[in-house]
Amino acid sequence: MTPSTAREALIVEAIGDIAGLLDRVEAMGVGIDASRKACAEASAQLSAAIEALEGRMVAVSDTARTQVVQHIVKRTEEASRRAQEVQSRALAEAAREVFRVEVERSLQRLATAVQTASSRTSSAWEPWLTHAATAVTASIATWTLMTWSQGR
């Protein structure tokens, strides 16, 4: 059937174009369906990958947390040990200083007491020595006098 007028020719051509568009839409429906299935499959794979990733992230987080806790414990123990050493040294130094001061005081008192006692001791013997010297001198004088008087 051949169109007799231009209008009919345009309508026939529009109907042909519409038929082509309908064929394309039908072909797109198959492509859209395939795309939907591919998207659904990709979504399922992505969900599985995300679950696996979440599992690995939990494992990595647990490992990191464990390592951080171990690191903190190690550093805390080291700091505690250093603080204990510093405190021990400070206490030892303080004890030495207190001991030195107390011993120094005690020795000073003892030295004073010994000095006082020695000064008392020497002055206590001094009168006896004087008496002894007087007795010896008197004896010598008597002997000398006796010897001189007998020799005469």
DSSP file (Angstrom, degrees, kcal/mol; ACC not computed):
  #  RESIDUE AA STRUCTURE BP1 BP2  ACC     N-H-->O    O-->H-N    N-H-->O    O-->H-N    TCO  KAPPA ALPHA  PHI   PSI    X-CA   Y-CA   Z-CA
    1    1 A M              0   0    0      0, 0.0     0, 0.0     0, 0.0     0, 0.0   0.000 360.0 360.0 360.0 125.5    0.0    0.0    0.0
    2    2 A T        -     0   0    0      1,-0.0     2,-0.1     2,-0.0     7,-0.0  -0.848 360.0-113.3-104.9 134.8    1.5    3.2   -1.1
    3    3 A P        -     0   0    0      0, 0.0     3,-0.0     0, 0.0    -1,-0.0  -0.417  20.1-160.5 -69.7 142.3    0.5    6.4    0.6
    4    4 A S  S    S+     0   0    0     -2,-0.1     2,-0.3     1,-0.0     3,-0.0   0.693  70.8  36.9 -96.8 -22.3   -1.4    8.8   -1.5
    5    5 A T  S  > S-     0   0    0      1,-0.1     4,-1.9     0, 0.0     5,-0.1  -0.822  82.0-114.2-127.2 168.2   -0.8   12.0    0.4
    6    6 A A  H  > S+     0   0    0     -2,-0.3     4,-2.4     1,-0.2     5,-0.2   0.852 115.7  57.0 -68.6 -33.8    2.0   13.4    2.3
    7    7 A R  H  > S+     0   0    0      2,-0.2     4,-2.5     1,-0.2    -1,-0.2   0.934 107.2  46.9 -64.4 -45.2    0.1   13.2    5.5
    8    8 A E  H  > S+     0   0    0      1,-0.2     4,-2.9     2,-0.2     5,-0.2   0.885 110.6  53.6 -63.4 -37.8   -0.4    9.5    5.0
    9    9 A A  H  X S+     0   0    0     -4,-1.9     4,-2.3     1,-0.2    -1,-0.2   0.904 109.8  47.7 -64.3 -40.2    3.3    9.2    4.2
   10   10 A L  H  X S+     0   0    0     -4,-2.4     4,-2.7     2,-0.2    -2,-0.2   0.898 111.9  49.5 -66.6 -40.4    4.1   11.0    7.5
   11   11 A I  H  X S+     0   0    0     -4,-2.5     4,-2.8     2,-0.2    -2,-0.2   0.922 111.5  49.0 -65.5 -43.3    1.8    8.8    9.5
   12   12 A V  H  X S+     0   0    0     -4,-2.9     4,-2.1     1,-0.2    -2,-0.2   0.913 113.2  47.3 -62.4 -41.5    3.3    5.6    7.9
   13   13 A E  H  X S+     0   0    0     -4,-2.3     4,-2.4    -5,-0.2    -2,-0.2   0.904 111.9  49.7 -67.2 -39.9    6.7    6.9    8.7
   14   14 A A  H  X S+     0   0    0     -4,-2.7     4,-2.8     2,-0.2    -2,-0.2   0.895 110.1  51.3 -64.7 -40.6    5.7    7.8   12.3
   15   15 A I  H  X S+     0   0    0     -4,-2.8     4,-2.4     2,-0.2    -1,-0.2   0.895 110.4  49.3 -64.3 -38.6    4.2    4.3   12.7
   16   16 A G  H  X S+     0   0    0     -4,-2.1     4,-2.2     2,-0.2    -2,-0.2   0.905 111.4  48.6 -64.9 -41.9    7.4    2.8   11.5
   17   17 A D  H  X S+     0   0    0     -4,-2.4     4,-2.5     2,-0.2    -2,-0.2   0.910 111.2  50.3 -64.1 -41.1    9.4    4.9   13.9
   18   18 A I  H  X S+     0   0    0     -4,-2.8     4,-2.8     1,-0.2    -2,-0.2   0.899 109.5  51.3 -64.1 -40.1    7.1    3.9   16.7
   19   19 A A  H  X S+     0   0    0     -4,-2.4     4,-2.4     2,-0.2    -1,-0.2   0.906 110.6  48.8 -63.3 -40.9    7.5    0.3   15.8
   20   20 A G  H  X S+     0   0    0     -4,-2.2     4,-2.3     2,-0.2    -2,-0.2   0.905 111.8  49.0 -63.2 -42.0   11.3    0.8   15.9
   21   21 A L  H  X S+     0   0    0     -4,-2.5     4,-2.8     2,-0.2    -2,-0.2   0.900 110.1  51.4 -64.5 -40.2   11.0    2.5   19.3
   22   22 A L  H  X S+     0   0    0     -4,-2.8     4,-2.7     2,-0.2    -2,-0.2   0.909 109.5  50.1 -64.0 -40.6    8.9   -0.4   20.6
   23   23 A D  H  X S+     0   0    0     -4,-2.4     4,-2.4     1,-0.2    -1,-0.2   0.916 112.5  47.5 -61.6 -41.6   11.4   -2.9   19.4
   24   24 A R  H  X S+     0   0    0     -4,-2.3     4,-2.5     2,-0.2    -2,-0.2   0.904 111.0  50.5 -65.8 -41.1   14.1   -0.9   21.1
   25   25 A V  H  X S+     0   0    0     -4,-2.8     4,-2.1     2,-0.2    -2,-0.2   0.915 111.3  49.0 -63.5 -42.3   12.1   -0.6   24.3
   26   26 A E  H  X S+     0   0    0     -4,-2.7     4,-1.5     1,-0.2    -2,-0.2   0.907 112.5  47.9 -63.1 -40.3   11.5   -4.4   24.3
   27   27 A A  H  X S+     0   0    0     -4,-2.4     4,-2.0     1,-0.2    -2,-0.2   0.868 110.2  52.6 -66.8 -35.6   15.2   -5.0   23.8
   28   28 A M  H  X S+     0   0    0     -4,-2.5     4,-3.8     2,-0.2     5,-0.3   0.863 102.2  59.3 -67.6 -34.7   15.9   -2.5   26.6
   29   29 A G  H  X S+     0   0    0     -4,-2.1     4,-2.5     2,-0.2    -1,-0.2   0.914 107.0  46.4 -59.4 -42.6   13.6   -4.5   28.8
   30   30 A V  H  X S+     0   0    0     -4,-1.5     4,-2.3     2,-0.2    -1,-0.2   0.913 115.8  46.1 -65.6 -42.1   15.8   -7.6   28.3
   31   31 A G  H  X S+     0   0    0     -4,-2.0     4,-2.7     2,-0.2    -2,-0.2   0.887 113.0  49.6 -66.6 -39.9   18.9   -5.5   29.0
   32   32 A I  H  X S+     0   0    0     -4,-3.8     4,-3.0     2,-0.2    -2,-0.2   0.914 111.0  49.7 -66.0 -41.5   17.3   -3.9   32.0
   33   33 A D  H  X S+     0   0    0     -4,-2.5     4,-2.5    -5,-0.3    -2,-0.2   0.920 112.4  47.1 -62.7 -42.6   16.3   -7.3   33.3
   34   34 A A  H  X S+     0   0    0     -4,-2.3     4,-2.5     2,-0.2    -2,-0.2   0.901 113.2  49.2 -65.0 -39.6   19.9   -8.5   32.8
   35   35 A S  H  X S+     0   0    0     -4,-2.7     4,-2.9     2,-0.2    -2,-0.2   0.901 110.1  50.9 -65.2 -41.1   21.2   -5.3   34.4
   36   36 A R  H  X S+     0   0    0     -4,-3.0     4,-2.7     2,-0.2    -2,-0.2   0.925 111.9  47.0 -61.8 -44.3   18.9   -5.8   37.4
   37   37 A K  H  X S+     0   0    0     -4,-2.5     4,-2.6     2,-0.2    -2,-0.2   0.908 113.5  48.3 -63.7 -41.0   20.0   -9.4   37.8
   38   38 A A  H  X S+     0   0    0     -4,-2.5     4,-2.8     2,-0.2    -2,-0.2   0.894 112.3  49.1 -65.2 -40.4   23.7   -8.3   37.5
   39   39 A C  H  X S+     0   0    0     -4,-2.9     4,-2.7     2,-0.2    -2,-0.2   0.911 111.8  48.7 -65.0 -42.0   23.1   -5.6   40.1
   40   40 A A  H  X S+     0   0    0     -4,-2.7     4,-2.3     2,-0.2    -2,-0.2   0.918 113.9  46.4 -63.6 -42.8   21.4   -8.0   42.4
   41   41 A E  H  X S+     0   0    0     -4,-2.6     4,-2.6     2,-0.2    -2,-0.2   0.913 113.5  48.4 -65.4 -42.1   24.3  -10.5   42.0
   42   42 A A  H  X S+     0   0    0     -4,-2.8     4,-2.9     1,-0.2    -2,-0.2   0.885 110.6  52.4 -64.2 -38.4   26.8   -7.7   42.5
   43   43 A S  H  X S+     0   0    0     -4,-2.7     4,-2.6     2,-0.2    -2,-0.2   0.908 110.3  47.3 -63.7 -42.1   24.9   -6.6   45.6
   44   44 A A  H  X S+     0   0    0     -4,-2.3     4,-2.4     2,-0.2    -2,-0.2   0.920 114.3  46.7 -65.1 -43.8   25.0  -10.1   47.0
   45   45 A Q  H  X S+     0   0    0     -4,-2.6     4,-2.8     2,-0.2    -2,-0.2   0.904 112.9  50.1 -64.0 -40.8   28.7  -10.4   46.3
   46   46 A L  H  X S+     0   0    0     -4,-2.9     4,-2.8     2,-0.2    -2,-0.2   0.908 109.8  50.4 -64.2 -41.5   29.3   -6.9   47.8
   47   47 A S  H  X S+     0   0    0     -4,-2.6     4,-2.6     2,-0.2    -2,-0.2   0.918 112.3  47.2 -61.7 -43.1   27.3   -7.9   50.9
   48   48 A A  H  X S+     0   0    0     -4,-2.4     4,-2.5     2,-0.2    -2,-0.2   0.919 113.6  47.9 -64.0 -43.0   29.4  -11.1   51.3
   49   49 A A  H  X S+     0   0    0     -4,-2.8     4,-2.8     2,-0.2    -2,-0.2   0.892 111.5  50.5 -64.7 -38.8   32.6   -9.1   50.7
   50   50 A I  H  X S+     0   0    0     -4,-2.8     4,-3.2     2,-0.2    -2,-0.2   0.914 110.0  49.9 -65.3 -42.6   31.5   -6.5   53.3
   51   51 A E  H  X S+     0   0    0     -4,-2.6     4,-2.3     2,-0.2    -2,-0.2   0.923 113.3  46.1 -60.9 -43.5   30.7   -9.3   55.8
   52   52 A A  H  X S+     0   0    0     -4,-2.5     4,-2.5     2,-0.2    -2,-0.2   0.912 113.7  49.4 -64.1 -41.5   34.2  -10.8   55.2
   53   53 A L  H  X S+     0   0    0     -4,-2.8     4,-3.1     2,-0.2    -2,-0.2   0.909 109.3  51.5 -64.0 -42.1   35.7   -7.3   55.5
   54   54 A E  H  X S+     0   0    0     -4,-3.2     4,-2.6     2,-0.2    -1,-0.2   0.915 109.9  50.5 -60.7 -42.2   33.8   -6.7   58.7
   55   55 A G  H  X S+     0   0    0     -4,-2.3     4,-2.3     2,-0.2    -2,-0.2   0.928 113.2  44.8 -61.0 -44.8   35.1  -10.0   60.1
   56   56 A R  H  X S+     0   0    0     -4,-2.5     4,-3.1     2,-0.2    -2,-0.2   0.896 112.3  52.2 -66.0 -39.3   38.7   -9.0   59.1
   57   57 A M  H  X S+     0   0    0     -4,-3.1     4,-3.0     2,-0.2    -2,-0.2   0.895 109.5  49.5 -64.2 -39.3   38.2   -5.5   60.5
   58   58 A V  H  X S+     0   0    0     -4,-2.6     4,-2.8     2,-0.2    -1,-0.2   0.929 112.9  47.3 -63.3 -44.0   37.0   -7.0   63.8
   59   59 A A  H  X S+     0   0    0     -4,-2.3     4,-2.6     2,-0.2    -2,-0.2   0.926 114.2  46.6 -62.9 -44.5   40.0   -9.3   63.9
   60   60 A V  H  X S+     0   0    0     -4,-3.1     4,-3.0     2,-0.2    -2,-0.2   0.915 113.3  49.4 -63.6 -42.9   42.4   -6.4   63.1
   61   61 A S  H  X S+     0   0    0     -4,-3.0     4,-3.0     2,-0.2    -2,-0.2   0.917 111.9  48.3 -62.6 -43.1   40.7   -4.2   65.7
   62   62 A D  H  X S+     0   0    0     -4,-2.8     4,-2.6     2,-0.2    -2,-0.2   0.921 113.6  47.1 -62.7 -43.1   41.0   -6.9   68.3
   63   63 A T  H  X S+     0   0    0     -4,-2.6     4,-2.7     2,-0.2    -2,-0.2   0.926 114.3  47.0 -63.6 -44.8   44.7   -7.5   67.4
   64   64 A A  H  X S+     0   0    0     -4,-3.0     4,-2.7     2,-0.2    -2,-0.2   0.918 112.6  49.6 -63.4 -42.9   45.4   -3.7   67.5
   65   65 A R  H  X S+     0   0    0     -4,-3.0     4,-2.7     2,-0.2    -2,-0.2   0.921 111.8  48.8 -61.6 -44.2   43.5   -3.4   70.8
   66   66 A T  H  X S+     0   0    0     -4,-2.6     4,-2.7     1,-0.2    -2,-0.2   0.927 112.9  47.1 -62.1 -45.1   45.5   -6.3   72.3
   67   67 A Q  H  X S+     0   0    0     -4,-2.7     4,-2.6     2,-0.2    -2,-0.2   0.891 112.2  50.0 -65.1 -38.9   48.8   -4.8   71.0
   68   68 A V  H  X S+     0   0    0     -4,-2.7     4,-2.8     2,-0.2    -2,-0.2   0.927 111.8  47.8 -64.9 -44.2   47.9   -1.4   72.4
   69   69 A V  H  X S+     0   0    0     -4,-2.7     4,-2.8     2,-0.2    -2,-0.2   0.923 112.9  48.5 -62.8 -43.4   47.0   -2.9   75.8
   70   70 A Q  H  X S+     0   0    0     -4,-2.7     4,-2.7     2,-0.2    -2,-0.2   0.911 112.4  49.2 -62.2 -41.4   50.2   -4.9   75.8
   71   71 A H  H  X S+     0   0    0     -4,-2.6     4,-2.8     2,-0.2     5,-0.2   0.924 112.3  47.5 -63.4 -44.3   52.2   -1.7   74.9
   72   72 A I  H  X S+     0   0    0     -4,-2.8     4,-2.7     2,-0.2    -2,-0.2   0.919 112.7  49.0 -63.7 -43.2   50.4    0.3   77.6
   73   73 A V  H  X S+     0   0    0     -4,-2.8     4,-2.6     2,-0.2    -2,-0.2   0.928 112.6  48.4 -61.6 -44.7   51.1   -2.5   80.2
   74   74 A K  H  X S+     0   0    0     -4,-2.7     4,-2.4     1,-0.2    -2,-0.2   0.936 114.3  44.8 -62.0 -47.3   54.8   -2.6   79.2
   75   75 A R  H  X S+     0   0    0     -4,-2.8     4,-2.7     1,-0.2    -1,-0.2   0.884 113.1  51.4 -65.7 -38.0   55.2    1.1   79.3
   76   76 A T  H  X S+     0   0    0     -4,-2.7     4,-2.6    -5,-0.2    -1,-0.2   0.909 110.6  48.5 -65.0 -41.9   53.4    1.3   82.7
   77   77 A E  H  X S+     0   0    0     -4,-2.6     4,-2.7     2,-0.2    -2,-0.2   0.912 112.5  48.8 -64.2 -41.9   55.6   -1.4   84.1
   78   78 A E  H  X S+     0   0    0     -4,-2.4     4,-2.7     2,-0.2    -2,-0.2   0.928 113.1  46.8 -63.2 -44.6   58.7    0.4   82.9
   79   79 A A  H  X S+     0   0    0     -4,-2.7     4,-2.7     2,-0.2    -2,-0.2   0.902 113.2  49.6 -64.0 -40.1   57.5    3.7   84.3
   80   80 A S  H  X S+     0   0    0     -4,-2.6     4,-2.5     2,-0.2    -2,-0.2   0.915 111.2  48.9 -64.2 -42.7   56.6    1.9   87.6
   81   81 A R  H  X S+     0   0    0     -4,-2.7     4,-2.4     2,-0.2    -2,-0.2   0.915 112.8  47.5 -63.7 -43.0   60.1    0.3   87.7
   82   82 A R  H  X S+     0   0    0     -4,-2.7     4,-2.6     2,-0.2    -2,-0.2   0.918 112.6  49.1 -64.4 -42.2   61.8    3.6   87.0
   83   83 A A  H  X S+     0   0    0     -4,-2.7     4,-2.7     1,-0.2    -2,-0.2   0.896 111.1  50.4 -63.8 -38.8   59.7    5.3   89.7
   84   84 A Q  H  X S+     0   0    0     -4,-2.5     4,-2.7     2,-0.2    -2,-0.2   0.911 111.0  48.6 -65.4 -41.8   60.5    2.5   92.2
   85   85 A E  H  X S+     0   0    0     -4,-2.4     4,-2.7     2,-0.2    -2,-0.2   0.920 112.7  48.0 -63.5 -43.2   64.2    2.8   91.4
   86   86 A V  H  X S+     0   0    0     -4,-2.6     4,-2.6     1,-0.2    -2,-0.2   0.922 113.6  47.1 -63.8 -43.6   64.1    6.6   91.8
   87   87 A Q  H  X S+     0   0    0     -4,-2.7     4,-3.0     2,-0.2     5,-0.2   0.904 111.5  51.3 -65.1 -40.1   62.2    6.3   95.1
   88   88 A S  H  X S+     0   0    0     -4,-2.7     4,-2.7     2,-0.2    -2,-0.2   0.932 112.1  46.3 -62.4 -45.0   64.6    3.6   96.4
   89   89 A R  H  X S+     0   0    0     -4,-2.7     4,-2.6     2,-0.2    -2,-0.2   0.914 113.5  49.1 -62.7 -41.9   67.6    5.8   95.6
   90   90 A A  H  X S+     0   0    0     -4,-2.6     4,-2.6     2,-0.2    -2,-0.2   0.917 112.8  47.2 -64.6 -42.7   65.9    8.8   97.2
   91   91 A L  H  X S+     0   0    0     -4,-3.0     4,-2.8     2,-0.2    -2,-0.2   0.914 112.5  49.5 -64.7 -42.0   65.0    6.8  100.3
   92   92 A A  H  X S+     0   0    0     -4,-2.7     4,-2.7    -5,-0.2    -2,-0.2   0.920 112.6  47.5 -62.7 -43.0   68.6    5.4  100.5
   93   93 A E  H  X S+     0   0    0     -4,-2.6     4,-2.5     2,-0.2    -2,-0.2   0.916 113.0  48.4 -64.2 -43.2   70.0    8.9  100.2
   94   94 A A  H  X S+     0   0    0     -4,-2.6     4,-2.8     2,-0.2    -2,-0.2   0.908 111.9  49.7 -63.9 -41.0   67.6   10.2  102.8
   95   95 A A  H  X S+     0   0    0     -4,-2.8     4,-3.0     2,-0.2    -2,-0.2   0.920 111.0  49.6 -64.3 -42.5   68.5    7.3  105.2
   96   96 A R  H  X S+     0   0    0     -4,-2.7     4,-3.0     2,-0.2    -2,-0.2   0.919 112.4  48.0 -60.0 -43.6   72.2    8.0  104.6
   97   97 A E  H  X S+     0   0    0     -4,-2.5     4,-2.7     2,-0.2    -2,-0.2   0.929 113.5  46.1 -64.5 -45.4   71.8   11.6  105.4
   98   98 A V  H  X S+     0   0    0     -4,-2.8     4,-2.9     2,-0.2     5,-0.2   0.931 114.6  48.2 -63.0 -44.4   69.7   11.0  108.5
   99   99 A F  H  X S+     0   0    0     -4,-3.0     4,-3.2    -5,-0.2     5,-0.3   0.923 112.2  49.5 -60.8 -44.5   72.2    8.4  109.7
  100  100 A R  H  X S+     0   0    0     -4,-3.0     4,-2.6    -5,-0.2    -2,-0.2   0.930 113.5  45.6 -61.0 -46.0   75.1   10.7  109.0
  101  101 A V  H  X S+     0   0    0     -4,-2.7     4,-2.5     2,-0.2    -2,-0.2   0.939 116.8  44.2 -64.4 -46.3   73.5   13.6  110.9
  102  102 A E  H  X S+     0   0    0     -4,-2.9     4,-2.7     2,-0.2    -2,-0.2   0.920 116.2  46.1 -66.6 -42.9   72.5   11.3  113.8
  103  103 A V  H  X S+     0   0    0     -4,-3.2     4,-3.4    -5,-0.2     5,-0.3   0.900 111.8  52.7 -65.6 -39.5   75.9    9.6  114.0
  104  104 A E  H  X S+     0   0    0     -4,-2.6     4,-2.4    -5,-0.3    -2,-0.2   0.928 111.2  46.1 -61.9 -44.4   77.6   13.0  113.7
  105  105 A R  H  X S+     0   0    0     -4,-2.5     4,-2.7     2,-0.2    -2,-0.2   0.945 114.8  47.3 -61.8 -47.2   75.6   14.3  116.6
  106  106 A S  H  X S+     0   0    0     -4,-2.7     4,-2.8     1,-0.2    -2,-0.2   0.923 113.7  47.6 -61.4 -44.6   76.3   11.2  118.7
  107  107 A L  H  X S+     0   0    0     -4,-3.4     4,-3.0     2,-0.2    -1,-0.2   0.878 110.8  52.2 -63.8 -37.1   80.0   11.2  117.8
  108  108 A Q  H  X S+     0   0    0     -4,-2.4     4,-2.4    -5,-0.3    -2,-0.2   0.933 111.9  45.3 -64.5 -44.9   80.1   14.9  118.7
  109  109 A R  H  X S+     0   0    0     -4,-2.7     4,-2.6     2,-0.2    -2,-0.2   0.914 114.6  48.9 -63.3 -41.8   78.5   14.3  122.1
  110  110 A L  H  X S+     0   0    0     -4,-2.8     4,-2.9     2,-0.2    -2,-0.2   0.914 111.1  49.5 -63.9 -42.8   80.8   11.3  122.6
  111  111 A A  H  X S+     0   0    0     -4,-3.0     4,-2.7     2,-0.2    -1,-0.2   0.904 111.9  48.7 -63.2 -41.1   83.9   13.4  121.7
  112  112 A T  H  X S+     0   0    0     -4,-2.4     4,-2.6    -5,-0.2    -2,-0.2   0.922 112.6  48.1 -63.5 -43.2   82.8   16.1  124.1
  113  113 A A  H  X S+     0   0    0     -4,-2.6     4,-2.7     2,-0.2    -2,-0.2   0.914 113.5  47.0 -64.5 -42.3   82.2   13.6  126.8
  114  114 A V  H  X S+     0   0    0     -4,-2.9     4,-3.0     2,-0.2     5,-0.2   0.907 113.1  49.2 -65.4 -41.6   85.6   11.9  126.2
  115  115 A Q  H  X S+     0   0    0     -4,-2.7     4,-2.3     2,-0.2    -2,-0.2   0.915 113.1  46.7 -63.8 -42.8   87.4   15.3  126.1
  116  116 A T  H  X S+     0   0    0     -4,-2.6     4,-2.2    -5,-0.2    -2,-0.2   0.927 114.3  47.7 -64.1 -44.0   85.7   16.3  129.3
  117  117 A A  H  X S+     0   0    0     -4,-2.7     4,-2.5     1,-0.2    -2,-0.2   0.895 112.3  49.1 -65.1 -40.0   86.6   13.0  131.0
  118  118 A S  H  X S+     0   0    0     -4,-3.0     4,-2.4     2,-0.2    -1,-0.2   0.867 111.0  49.4 -69.3 -34.8   90.2   13.2  129.8
  119  119 A S  H  X S+     0   0    0     -4,-2.3     4,-1.8    -5,-0.2    -1,-0.2   0.883 113.5  46.9 -70.5 -35.9   90.5   16.8  131.1
  120  120 A R  H  X S+     0   0    0     -4,-2.2     4,-1.9     2,-0.2    -2,-0.2   0.880 111.6  52.5 -68.2 -37.9   89.1   15.7  134.4
  121  121 A T  H  X S+     0   0    0     -4,-2.5     4,-1.9     2,-0.2    -2,-0.2   0.920 110.0  46.3 -66.2 -45.1   91.4   12.6  134.4
  122  122 A S  H  X S+     0   0    0     -4,-2.4     4,-1.1     1,-0.2    -1,-0.2   0.894 115.5  46.0 -67.6 -37.8   94.5   14.7  133.9
  123  123 A S  H  < S+     0   0    0     -4,-1.8    -1,-0.2    -5,-0.2    -2,-0.2   0.788 109.9  55.5 -75.2 -24.8   93.5   17.2  136.5
  124  124 A A  H  X S+     0   0    0     -4,-1.9     4,-0.6     1,-0.2    -2,-0.2   0.856 112.0  42.9 -72.5 -34.7   92.6   14.4  138.9
  125  125 A W  H  X S+     0   0    0     -4,-1.9     4,-2.8     1,-0.2     5,-0.2   0.698  98.0  77.4 -81.4 -19.8   96.1   12.8  138.6
  126  126 A E  H  X S+     0   0    0     -4,-1.1     4,-2.4     1,-0.2    -1,-0.2   0.916  93.0  47.4 -61.2 -46.8   97.8   16.2  138.8
  127  127 A P  H  > S+     0   0    0      0, 0.0     4,-2.6     0, 0.0    -1,-0.2   0.902 113.5  50.1 -62.6 -36.8   97.5   16.6  142.6
  128  128 A W  H  X S+     0   0    0     -4,-0.6     4,-2.9     2,-0.2    -2,-0.2   0.915 110.2  49.3 -66.4 -42.0   98.7   13.0  143.1
  129  129 A L  H  X S+     0   0    0     -4,-2.8     4,-2.8     2,-0.2    -1,-0.2   0.896 110.4  51.2 -63.5 -38.2  101.6   13.6  140.8
  130  130 A T  H  X S+     0   0    0     -4,-2.4     4,-2.5    -5,-0.2    -2,-0.2   0.930 111.7  47.0 -62.8 -45.4  102.4   16.8  142.8
  131  131 A H  H  X S+     0   0    0     -4,-2.6     4,-2.6     2,-0.2    -2,-0.2   0.914 113.0  49.3 -61.5 -42.7  102.3   14.8  146.1
  132  132 A A  H  X S+     0   0    0     -4,-2.9     4,-2.6     2,-0.2    -2,-0.2   0.914 111.5  48.6 -64.9 -41.6  104.4   12.1  144.6
  133  133 A A  H  X S+     0   0    0     -4,-2.8     4,-2.6     1,-0.2    -1,-0.2   0.890 111.7  50.0 -64.3 -39.0  107.0   14.6  143.4
  134  134 A T  H  X S+     0   0    0     -4,-2.5     4,-2.8     2,-0.2    -2,-0.2   0.916 111.3  48.7 -64.7 -42.5  107.0   16.3  146.8
  135  135 A A  H  X S+     0   0    0     -4,-2.6     4,-2.6     2,-0.2    -2,-0.2   0.918 113.1  46.9 -64.6 -43.2  107.5   12.9  148.5
  136  136 A V  H  X S+     0   0    0     -4,-2.6     4,-2.6     2,-0.2     5,-0.2   0.925 113.5  48.7 -64.5 -43.7  110.4   12.0  146.1
  137  137 A T  H  X S+     0   0    0     -4,-2.6     4,-2.7     2,-0.2    -2,-0.2   0.915 112.3  48.4 -62.3 -43.0  111.9   15.4  146.6
  138  138 A A  H  X S+     0   0    0     -4,-2.8     4,-2.6     2,-0.2    -1,-0.2   0.902 111.7  50.3 -64.2 -39.9  111.6   15.1  150.4
  139  139 A S  H  X S+     0   0    0     -4,-2.6     4,-2.8     2,-0.2    -2,-0.2   0.926 112.0  46.6 -64.3 -43.8  113.1   11.7  150.3
  140  140 A I  H  X S+     0   0    0     -4,-2.6     4,-3.0     2,-0.2     5,-0.2   0.913 113.2  49.3 -64.0 -43.0  116.1   12.8  148.2
  141  141 A A  H  X S+     0   0    0     -4,-2.7     4,-2.6    -5,-0.2    -1,-0.2   0.917 112.8  47.5 -63.7 -41.2  116.6   15.8  150.4
  142  142 A T  H  X S+     0   0    0     -4,-2.6     4,-2.7     2,-0.2    -2,-0.2   0.930 113.6  47.1 -65.4 -44.6  116.5   13.6  153.5
  143  143 A W  H  X S+     0   0    0     -4,-2.8     4,-3.0     2,-0.2     5,-0.2   0.913 113.2  49.1 -62.5 -43.4  118.9   11.1  152.0
  144  144 A T  H  X S+     0   0    0     -4,-3.0     4,-2.4     2,-0.2     5,-0.2   0.923 113.5  46.4 -63.0 -44.2  121.2   13.9  150.9
  145  145 A L  H  X S+     0   0    0     -4,-2.6     4,-2.5    -5,-0.2    -2,-0.2   0.897 114.1  48.0 -65.6 -40.6  121.1   15.4  154.4
  146  146 A M  H  X S+     0   0    0     -4,-2.7     4,-1.8     2,-0.2     5,-0.2   0.917 113.3  47.6 -66.7 -43.4  121.6   12.0  156.0
  147  147 A T  H  X S+     0   0    0     -4,-3.0     4,-1.4     2,-0.2    -2,-0.2   0.891 114.7  46.2 -67.1 -39.2  124.5   11.2  153.7
  148  148 A W  H  < S+     0   0    0     -4,-2.4     4,-0.4    -5,-0.2    -2,-0.2   0.888 112.3  49.9 -70.5 -40.6  126.1   14.6  154.3
  149  149 A S  H  < S+     0   0    0     -4,-2.5     3,-0.3    -5,-0.2    -2,-0.2   0.803 111.9  47.9 -73.6 -26.7  125.6   14.4  158.0
  150  150 A Q  H  < S+     0   0    0     -4,-1.8    -1,-0.2     1,-0.2    -2,-0.2   0.785 107.7  56.4 -80.4 -30.6  127.2   10.9  158.2
  151  151 A G     <        0   0    0     -4,-1.4    -1,-0.2     1,-0.2    -2,-0.2   0.548 360.0 360.0 -79.5  -6.6  130.1   11.9  156.1
  152  152 A R              0   0    0     -4,-0.4    -1,-0.2    -3,-0.3    -2,-0.2   0.379 360.0 360.0 -98.8 360.0  131.0   14.7  158.4
